[in-house]
Amino acid sequence: MLSLRLAVYSPGDFVCRKGDIGKELYIIKSGCLTVVAENGHTVLATLGAGSVFGEISVLDISGR
């Protein structure tokens, strides 16, 4: 809990892109996040407050 830090993203910002090396876990405090395909238009999912993603990147799994 002591390592948590607030990050604010504006509409149109990218949190991460396919192929990025994951080093962080994200918890959506408020608002929503849209997961889009590489074409930037096709919506794959929408995450809202309380959603978590990136959890696999913080686990110590070889080959991740």
PyMOL Python script that loads the backbone (N, CA, C, O; Angstrom):
from pymol import cmd

cmd.read_pdbstr("""\
ATOM      1  N   MET A   1       0.811  -1.196   0.000  1.00  0.00           N
ATOM      2  CA  MET A   1       0.000   0.000   0.000  1.00  0.00           C
ATOM      3  C   MET A   1       0.858   1.266   0.000  1.00  0.00           C
ATOM      4  O   MET A   1       0.437   2.284  -0.551  1.00  0.00           O
ATOM      5  N   LEU A   2       2.018   1.233   0.586  1.00  0.00           N
ATOM      6  CA  LEU A   2       2.839   2.430   0.652  1.00  0.00           C
ATOM      7  C   LEU A   2       3.431   2.804  -0.701  1.00  0.00           C
ATOM      8  O   LEU A   2       3.897   3.929  -0.882  1.00  0.00           O
ATOM      9  N   SER A   3       3.418   1.878  -1.650  1.00  0.00           N
ATOM     10  CA  SER A   3       3.977   2.149  -2.973  1.00  0.00           C
ATOM     11  C   SER A   3       2.948   2.694  -3.951  1.00  0.00           C
ATOM     12  O   SER A   3       3.296   3.001  -5.092  1.00  0.00           O
ATOM     13  N   LEU A   4       1.698   2.823  -3.541  1.00  0.00           N
ATOM     14  CA  LEU A   4       0.662   3.332  -4.435  1.00  0.00           C
ATOM     15  C   LEU A   4       0.894   4.805  -4.723  1.00  0.00           C
ATOM     16  O   LEU A   4       1.282   5.574  -3.843  1.00  0.00           O
ATOM     17  N   ARG A   5       0.649   5.186  -5.980  1.00  0.00           N
ATOM     18  CA  ARG A   5       0.727   6.600  -6.322  1.00  0.00           C
ATOM     19  C   ARG A   5      -0.374   6.912  -7.332  1.00  0.00           C
ATOM     20  O   ARG A   5      -0.724   6.075  -8.164  1.00  0.00           O
ATOM     21  N   LEU A   6      -0.893   8.085  -7.251  1.00  0.00           N
ATOM     22  CA  LEU A   6      -1.992   8.516  -8.108  1.00  0.00           C
ATOM     23  C   LEU A   6      -1.454   8.934  -9.477  1.00  0.00           C
ATOM     24  O   LEU A   6      -0.457   9.648  -9.577  1.00  0.00           O
ATOM     25  N   ALA A   7      -2.121   8.482 -10.505  1.00  0.00           N
ATOM     26  CA  ALA A   7      -1.817   8.917 -11.871  1.00  0.00           C
ATOM     27  C   ALA A   7      -3.136   9.356 -12.496  1.00  0.00           C
ATOM     28  O   ALA A   7      -4.149   8.670 -12.364  1.00  0.00           O
ATOM     29  N   VAL A   8      -3.121  10.484 -13.166  1.00  0.00           N
ATOM     30  CA  VAL A   8      -4.329  11.016 -13.785  1.00  0.00           C
ATOM     31  C   VAL A   8      -4.139  10.980 -15.301  1.00  0.00           C
ATOM     32  O   VAL A   8      -3.130  11.454 -15.824  1.00  0.00           O
ATOM     33  N   TYR A   9      -5.118  10.415 -15.989  1.00  0.00           N
ATOM     34  CA  TYR A   9      -5.094  10.334 -17.444  1.00  0.00           C
ATOM     35  C   TYR A   9      -6.290  11.091 -17.998  1.00  0.00           C
ATOM     36  O   TYR A   9      -7.382  11.045 -17.432  1.00  0.00           O
ATOM     37  N   SER A  10      -6.080  11.782 -19.097  1.00  0.00           N
ATOM     38  CA  SER A  10      -7.139  12.539 -19.756  1.00  0.00           C
ATOM     39  C   SER A  10      -7.733  11.718 -20.895  1.00  0.00           C
ATOM     40  O   SER A  10      -7.102  10.774 -21.370  1.00  0.00           O
ATOM     41  N   PRO A  11      -8.942  12.067 -21.338  1.00  0.00           N
ATOM     42  CA  PRO A  11      -9.534  11.364 -22.480  1.00  0.00           C
ATOM     43  C   PRO A  11      -8.567  11.377 -23.671  1.00  0.00           C
ATOM     44  O   PRO A  11      -7.995  12.412 -24.013  1.00  0.00           O
ATOM     45  N   GLY A  12      -8.400  10.215 -24.286  1.00  0.00           N
ATOM     46  CA  GLY A  12      -7.493  10.089 -25.423  1.00  0.00           C
ATOM     47  C   GLY A  12      -6.093   9.664 -25.067  1.00  0.00           C
ATOM     48  O   GLY A  12      -5.323   9.282 -25.948  1.00  0.00           O
ATOM     49  N   ASP A  13      -5.736   9.719 -23.779  1.00  0.00           N
ATOM     50  CA  ASP A  13      -4.414   9.257 -23.342  1.00  0.00           C
ATOM     51  C   ASP A  13      -4.345   7.738 -23.398  1.00  0.00           C
ATOM     52  O   ASP A  13      -5.354   7.058 -23.213  1.00  0.00           O
ATOM     53  N   PHE A  14      -3.158   7.208 -23.653  1.00  0.00           N
ATOM     54  CA  PHE A  14      -2.925   5.772 -23.597  1.00  0.00           C
ATOM     55  C   PHE A  14      -2.210   5.442 -22.295  1.00  0.00           C
ATOM     56  O   PHE A  14      -1.200   6.062 -21.961  1.00  0.00           O
ATOM     57  N   VAL A  15      -2.731   4.466 -21.562  1.00  0.00           N
ATOM     58  CA  VAL A  15      -2.085   4.001 -20.332  1.00  0.00           C
ATOM     59  C   VAL A  15      -0.945   3.064 -20.708  1.00  0.00           C
ATOM     60  O   VAL A  15       0.147   3.146 -20.145  1.00  0.00           O
ATOM     61  N   CYS A  16      -1.201   2.179 -21.656  1.00  0.00           N
ATOM     62  CA  CYS A  16      -0.181   1.266 -22.165  1.00  0.00           C
ATOM     63  C   CYS A  16      -0.608   0.793 -23.543  1.00  0.00           C
ATOM     64  O   CYS A  16      -1.762   0.951 -23.938  1.00  0.00           O
ATOM     65  N   ARG A  17       0.329   0.216 -24.261  1.00  0.00           N
ATOM     66  CA  ARG A  17       0.059  -0.296 -25.606  1.00  0.00           C
ATOM     67  C   ARG A  17       0.517  -1.743 -25.693  1.00  0.00           C
ATOM     68  O   ARG A  17       1.372  -2.182 -24.924  1.00  0.00           O
ATOM     69  N   LYS A  18      -0.053  -2.475 -26.629  1.00  0.00           N
ATOM     70  CA  LYS A  18       0.318  -3.866 -26.836  1.00  0.00           C
ATOM     71  C   LYS A  18       1.823  -3.945 -27.071  1.00  0.00           C
ATOM     72  O   LYS A  18       2.381  -3.193 -27.869  1.00  0.00           O
ATOM     73  N   GLY A  19       2.466  -4.868 -26.364  1.00  0.00           N
ATOM     74  CA  GLY A  19       3.909  -5.057 -26.511  1.00  0.00           C
ATOM     75  C   GLY A  19       4.736  -4.325 -25.473  1.00  0.00           C
ATOM     76  O   GLY A  19       5.924  -4.613 -25.322  1.00  0.00           O
ATOM     77  N   ASP A  20       4.126  -3.367 -24.738  1.00  0.00           N
ATOM     78  CA  ASP A  20       4.856  -2.680 -23.669  1.00  0.00           C
ATOM     79  C   ASP A  20       5.232  -3.675 -22.585  1.00  0.00           C
ATOM     80  O   ASP A  20       4.491  -4.621 -22.319  1.00  0.00           O
ATOM     81  N   ILE A  21       6.368  -3.463 -21.969  1.00  0.00           N
ATOM     82  CA  ILE A  21       6.767  -4.294 -20.841  1.00  0.00           C
ATOM     83  C   ILE A  21       6.029  -3.794 -19.610  1.00  0.00           C
ATOM     84  O   ILE A  21       6.164  -2.634 -19.219  1.00  0.00           O
ATOM     85  N   GLY A  22       5.246  -4.684 -19.000  1.00  0.00           N
ATOM     86  CA  GLY A  22       4.443  -4.302 -17.840  1.00  0.00           C
ATOM     87  C   GLY A  22       5.248  -4.321 -16.559  1.00  0.00           C
ATOM     88  O   GLY A  22       5.942  -5.293 -16.261  1.00  0.00           O
ATOM     89  N   LYS A  23       5.153  -3.249 -15.810  1.00  0.00           N
ATOM     90  CA  LYS A  23       5.842  -3.147 -14.524  1.00  0.00           C
ATOM     91  C   LYS A  23       4.916  -2.614 -13.436  1.00  0.00           C
ATOM     92  O   LYS A  23       5.340  -2.410 -12.299  1.00  0.00           O
ATOM     93  N   GLU A  24       3.649  -2.388 -13.787  1.00  0.00           N
ATOM     94  CA  GLU A  24       2.737  -1.743 -12.844  1.00  0.00           C
ATOM     95  C   GLU A  24       1.379  -2.423 -12.825  1.00  0.00           C
ATOM     96  O   GLU A  24       0.965  -3.063 -13.792  1.00  0.00           O
ATOM     97  N   LEU A  25       0.709  -2.268 -11.717  1.00  0.00           N
ATOM     98  CA  LEU A  25      -0.668  -2.713 -11.532  1.00  0.00           C
ATOM     99  C   LEU A  25      -1.513  -1.447 -11.457  1.00  0.00           C
ATOM    100  O   LEU A  25      -1.138  -0.488 -10.782  1.00  0.00           O
ATOM    101  N   TYR A  26      -2.639  -1.439 -12.141  1.00  0.00           N
ATOM    102  CA  TYR A  26      -3.501  -0.261 -12.157  1.00  0.00           C
ATOM    103  C   TYR A  26      -4.840  -0.580 -11.508  1.00  0.00           C
ATOM    104  O   TYR A  26      -5.405  -1.653 -11.723  1.00  0.00           O
ATOM    105  N   ILE A  27      -5.340   0.351 -10.719  1.00  0.00           N
ATOM    106  CA  ILE A  27      -6.669   0.275 -10.123  1.00  0.00           C
ATOM    107  C   ILE A  27      -7.397   1.541 -10.550  1.00  0.00           C
ATOM    108  O   ILE A  27      -6.933   2.650 -10.284  1.00  0.00           O
ATOM    109  N   ILE A  28      -8.522   1.375 -11.203  1.00  0.00           N
ATOM    110  CA  ILE A  28      -9.283   2.543 -11.653  1.00  0.00           C
ATOM    111  C   ILE A  28     -10.099   3.069 -10.483  1.00  0.00           C
ATOM    112  O   ILE A  28     -11.007   2.397  -9.994  1.00  0.00           O
ATOM    113  N   LYS A  29      -9.770   4.271 -10.040  1.00  0.00           N
ATOM    114  CA  LYS A  29     -10.457   4.882  -8.899  1.00  0.00           C
ATOM    115  C   LYS A  29     -11.785   5.496  -9.324  1.00  0.00           C
ATOM    116  O   LYS A  29     -12.794   5.342  -8.635  1.00  0.00           O
ATOM    117  N   SER A  30     -11.783   6.194 -10.459  1.00  0.00           N
ATOM    118  CA  SER A  30     -13.014   6.801 -10.966  1.00  0.00           C
ATOM    119  C   SER A  30     -12.910   6.941 -12.479  1.00  0.00           C
ATOM    120  O   SER A  30     -11.820   6.890 -13.049  1.00  0.00           O
ATOM    121  N   GLY A  31     -14.047   7.116 -13.108  1.00  0.00           N
ATOM    122  CA  GLY A  31     -14.069   7.239 -14.553  1.00  0.00           C
ATOM    123  C   GLY A  31     -14.086   5.879 -15.213  1.00  0.00           C
ATOM    124  O   GLY A  31     -14.432   4.878 -14.586  1.00  0.00           O
ATOM    125  N   CYS A  32     -13.713   5.846 -16.474  1.00  0.00           N
ATOM    126  CA  CYS A  32     -13.675   4.570 -17.188  1.00  0.00           C
ATOM    127  C   CYS A  32     -12.497   4.561 -18.149  1.00  0.00           C
ATOM    128  O   CYS A  32     -11.949   5.602 -18.509  1.00  0.00           O
ATOM    129  N   LEU A  33     -12.133   3.375 -18.545  1.00  0.00           N
ATOM    130  CA  LEU A  33     -11.017   3.151 -19.445  1.00  0.00           C
ATOM    131  C   LEU A  33     -11.511   2.240 -20.556  1.00  0.00           C
ATOM    132  O   LEU A  33     -12.157   1.227 -20.290  1.00  0.00           O
ATOM    133  N   THR A  34     -11.213   2.592 -21.786  1.00  0.00           N
ATOM    134  CA  THR A  34     -11.622   1.776 -22.918  1.00  0.00           C
ATOM    135  C   THR A  34     -10.405   1.050 -23.468  1.00  0.00           C
ATOM    136  O   THR A  34      -9.380   1.672 -23.749  1.00  0.00           O
ATOM    137  N   VAL A  35     -10.513  -0.256 -23.622  1.00  0.00           N
ATOM    138  CA  VAL A  35      -9.460  -1.069 -24.220  1.00  0.00           C
ATOM    139  C   VAL A  35      -9.763  -1.150 -25.710  1.00  0.00           C
ATOM    140  O   VAL A  35     -10.826  -1.624 -26.109  1.00  0.00           O
ATOM    141  N   VAL A  36      -8.821  -0.683 -26.532  1.00  0.00           N
ATOM    142  CA  VAL A  36      -9.044  -0.674 -27.976  1.00  0.00           C
ATOM    143  C   VAL A  36      -8.029  -1.561 -28.681  1.00  0.00           C
ATOM    144  O   VAL A  36      -6.927  -1.792 -28.183  1.00  0.00           O
ATOM    145  N   ALA A  37      -8.422  -2.051 -29.847  1.00  0.00           N
ATOM    146  CA  ALA A  37      -7.535  -2.871 -30.678  1.00  0.00           C
ATOM    147  C   ALA A  37      -6.416  -1.995 -31.239  1.00  0.00           C
ATOM    148  O   ALA A  37      -6.438  -0.773 -31.091  1.00  0.00           O
ATOM    149  N   GLU A  38      -5.448  -2.628 -31.878  1.00  0.00           N
ATOM    150  CA  GLU A  38      -4.308  -1.894 -32.430  1.00  0.00           C
ATOM    151  C   GLU A  38      -4.711  -0.835 -33.448  1.00  0.00           C
ATOM    152  O   GLU A  38      -3.974   0.126 -33.667  1.00  0.00           O
ATOM    153  N   ASN A  39      -5.881  -1.003 -34.073  1.00  0.00           N
ATOM    154  CA  ASN A  39      -6.325  -0.007 -35.053  1.00  0.00           C
ATOM    155  C   ASN A  39      -6.789   1.290 -34.385  1.00  0.00           C
ATOM    156  O   ASN A  39      -7.015   2.294 -35.061  1.00  0.00           O
ATOM    157  N   GLY A  40      -6.930   1.264 -33.058  1.00  0.00           N
ATOM    158  CA  GLY A  40      -7.315   2.450 -32.310  1.00  0.00           C
ATOM    159  C   GLY A  40      -8.796   2.764 -32.316  1.00  0.00           C
ATOM    160  O   GLY A  40      -9.218   3.763 -31.735  1.00  0.00           O
ATOM    161  N   HIS A  41      -9.592   1.926 -32.963  1.00  0.00           N
ATOM    162  CA  HIS A  41     -11.020   2.206 -33.076  1.00  0.00           C
ATOM    163  C   HIS A  41     -11.905   1.104 -32.507  1.00  0.00           C
ATOM    164  O   HIS A  41     -12.936   1.394 -31.900  1.00  0.00           O
ATOM    165  N   THR A  42     -11.523  -0.142 -32.692  1.00  0.00           N
ATOM    166  CA  THR A  42     -12.341  -1.263 -32.246  1.00  0.00           C
ATOM    167  C   THR A  42     -12.268  -1.395 -30.730  1.00  0.00           C
ATOM    168  O   THR A  42     -11.190  -1.617 -30.179  1.00  0.00           O
ATOM    169  N   VAL A  43     -13.407  -1.259 -30.049  1.00  0.00           N
ATOM    170  CA  VAL A  43     -13.455  -1.351 -28.592  1.00  0.00           C
ATOM    171  C   VAL A  43     -13.528  -2.817 -28.181  1.00  0.00           C
ATOM    172  O   VAL A  43     -14.444  -3.536 -28.579  1.00  0.00           O
ATOM    173  N   LEU A  44     -12.556  -3.254 -27.384  1.00  0.00           N
ATOM    174  CA  LEU A  44     -12.503  -4.633 -26.915  1.00  0.00           C
ATOM    175  C   LEU A  44     -13.147  -4.791 -25.542  1.00  0.00           C
ATOM    176  O   LEU A  44     -13.726  -5.836 -25.245  1.00  0.00           O
ATOM    177  N   ALA A  45     -13.049  -3.761 -24.705  1.00  0.00           N
ATOM    178  CA  ALA A  45     -13.629  -3.807 -23.358  1.00  0.00           C
ATOM    179  C   ALA A  45     -13.679  -2.396 -22.796  1.00  0.00           C
ATOM    180  O   ALA A  45     -12.963  -1.504 -23.252  1.00  0.00           O
ATOM    181  N   THR A  46     -14.528  -2.209 -21.809  1.00  0.00           N
ATOM    182  CA  THR A  46     -14.584  -0.954 -21.065  1.00  0.00           C
ATOM    183  C   THR A  46     -14.496  -1.301 -19.584  1.00  0.00           C
ATOM    184  O   THR A  46     -15.271  -2.112 -19.078  1.00  0.00           O
ATOM    185  N   LEU A  47     -13.552  -0.683 -18.903  1.00  0.00           N
ATOM    186  CA  LEU A  47     -13.336  -0.921 -17.473  1.00  0.00           C
ATOM    187  C   LEU A  47     -13.762   0.315 -16.700  1.00  0.00           C
ATOM    188  O   LEU A  47     -13.540   1.439 -17.150  1.00  0.00           O
ATOM    189  N   GLY A  48     -14.369   0.115 -15.542  1.00  0.00           N
ATOM    190  CA  GLY A  48     -14.842   1.232 -14.734  1.00  0.00           C
ATOM    191  C   GLY A  48     -14.212   1.241 -13.355  1.00  0.00           C
ATOM    192  O   GLY A  48     -13.299   0.468 -13.065  1.00  0.00           O
ATOM    193  N   ALA A  49     -14.714   2.128 -12.511  1.00  0.00           N
ATOM    194  CA  ALA A  49     -14.194   2.279 -11.148  1.00  0.00           C
ATOM    195  C   ALA A  49     -14.166   0.935 -10.426  1.00  0.00           C
ATOM    196  O   ALA A  49     -15.142   0.185 -10.443  1.00  0.00           O
ATOM    197  N   GLY A  50     -13.050   0.650  -9.802  1.00  0.00           N
ATOM    198  CA  GLY A  50     -12.868  -0.609  -9.081  1.00  0.00           C
ATOM    199  C   GLY A  50     -12.219  -1.701  -9.910  1.00  0.00           C
ATOM    200  O   GLY A  50     -11.800  -2.723  -9.366  1.00  0.00           O
ATOM    201  N   SER A  51     -12.129  -1.503 -11.218  1.00  0.00           N
ATOM    202  CA  SER A  51     -11.479  -2.492 -12.080  1.00  0.00           C
ATOM    203  C   SER A  51      -9.968  -2.456 -11.875  1.00  0.00           C
ATOM    204  O   SER A  51      -9.391  -1.416 -11.562  1.00  0.00           O
ATOM    205  N   VAL A  52      -9.350  -3.606 -12.058  1.00  0.00           N
ATOM    206  CA  VAL A  52      -7.902  -3.753 -11.882  1.00  0.00           C
ATOM    207  C   VAL A  52      -7.336  -4.386 -13.146  1.00  0.00           C
ATOM    208  O   VAL A  52      -7.937  -5.302 -13.709  1.00  0.00           O
ATOM    209  N   PHE A  53      -6.189  -3.904 -13.591  1.00  0.00           N
ATOM    210  CA  PHE A  53      -5.486  -4.558 -14.696  1.00  0.00           C
ATOM    211  C   PHE A  53      -3.985  -4.382 -14.516  1.00  0.00           C
ATOM    212  O   PHE A  53      -3.535  -3.493 -13.793  1.00  0.00           O
ATOM    213  N   GLY A  54      -3.218  -5.234 -15.179  1.00  0.00           N
ATOM    214  CA  GLY A  54      -1.758  -5.201 -15.054  1.00  0.00           C
ATOM    215  C   GLY A  54      -1.240  -6.066 -13.935  1.00  0.00           C
ATOM    216  O   GLY A  54      -0.038  -6.076 -13.668  1.00  0.00           O
ATOM    217  N   GLU A  55      -2.140  -6.809 -13.258  1.00  0.00           N
ATOM    218  CA  GLU A  55      -1.711  -7.593 -12.101  1.00  0.00           C
ATOM    219  C   GLU A  55      -0.716  -8.690 -12.463  1.00  0.00           C
ATOM    220  O   GLU A  55       0.135  -9.040 -11.646  1.00  0.00           O
ATOM    221  N   ILE A  56      -0.808  -9.231 -13.658  1.00  0.00           N
ATOM    222  CA  ILE A  56       0.119 -10.284 -14.062  1.00  0.00           C
ATOM    223  C   ILE A  56       1.542  -9.733 -14.170  1.00  0.00           C
ATOM    224  O   ILE A  56       2.501 -10.453 -13.892  1.00  0.00           O
ATOM    225  N   SER A  57       1.690  -8.484 -14.564  1.00  0.00           N
ATOM    226  CA  SER A  57       3.019  -7.900 -14.754  1.00  0.00           C
ATOM    227  C   SER A  57       3.795  -7.735 -13.449  1.00  0.00           C
ATOM    228  O   SER A  57       5.024  -7.660 -13.480  1.00  0.00           O
ATOM    229  N   VAL A  58       3.127  -7.677 -12.328  1.00  0.00           N
ATOM    230  CA  VAL A  58       3.833  -7.498 -11.053  1.00  0.00           C
ATOM    231  C   VAL A  58       4.170  -8.815 -10.375  1.00  0.00           C
ATOM    232  O   VAL A  58       4.870  -8.829  -9.363  1.00  0.00           O
ATOM    233  N   LEU A  59       3.681  -9.921 -10.920  1.00  0.00           N
ATOM    234  CA  LEU A  59       4.030 -11.224 -10.371  1.00  0.00           C
ATOM    235  C   LEU A  59       5.387 -11.655 -10.912  1.00  0.00           C
ATOM    236  O   LEU A  59       5.742 -11.314 -12.040  1.00  0.00           O
ATOM    237  N   ASP A  60       6.132 -12.386 -10.132  1.00  0.00           N
ATOM    238  CA  ASP A  60       7.461 -12.841 -10.540  1.00  0.00           C
ATOM    239  C   ASP A  60       7.322 -14.166 -11.291  1.00  0.00           C
ATOM    240  O   ASP A  60       7.588 -15.237 -10.746  1.00  0.00           O
ATOM    241  N   ILE A  61       6.899 -14.070 -12.556  1.00  0.00           N
ATOM    242  CA  ILE A  61       6.727 -15.246 -13.392  1.00  0.00           C
ATOM    243  C   ILE A  61       7.745 -15.179 -14.516  1.00  0.00           C
ATOM    244  O   ILE A  61       7.773 -14.199 -15.261  1.00  0.00           O
ATOM    245  N   SER A  62       8.576 -16.190 -14.652  1.00  0.00           N
ATOM    246  CA  SER A  62       9.574 -16.174 -15.711  1.00  0.00           C
ATOM    247  C   SER A  62       8.892 -16.227 -17.068  1.00  0.00           C
ATOM    248  O   SER A  62       7.880 -16.909 -17.231  1.00  0.00           O
ATOM    249  N   GLY A  63       9.441 -15.510 -18.046  1.00  0.00           N
ATOM    250  CA  GLY A  63       8.888 -15.510 -19.388  1.00  0.00           C
ATOM    251  C   GLY A  63       7.714 -14.595 -19.598  1.00  0.00           C
ATOM    252  O   GLY A  63       7.077 -14.659 -20.650  1.00  0.00           O
ATOM    253  N   ARG A  64       7.395 -13.739 -18.639  1.00  0.00           N
ATOM    254  CA  ARG A  64       6.247 -12.845 -18.813  1.00  0.00           C
ATOM    255  C   ARG A  64       6.584 -11.701 -19.722  1.00  0.00           C
ATOM    256  O   ARG A  64       5.736 -10.848 -19.982  1.00  0.00           O
TER     257      ARG A  64
END
""", "prot")
cmd.dss("prot")
cmd.show_as("cartoon", "prot")
cmd.util.cbc("prot")
cmd.orient("prot")
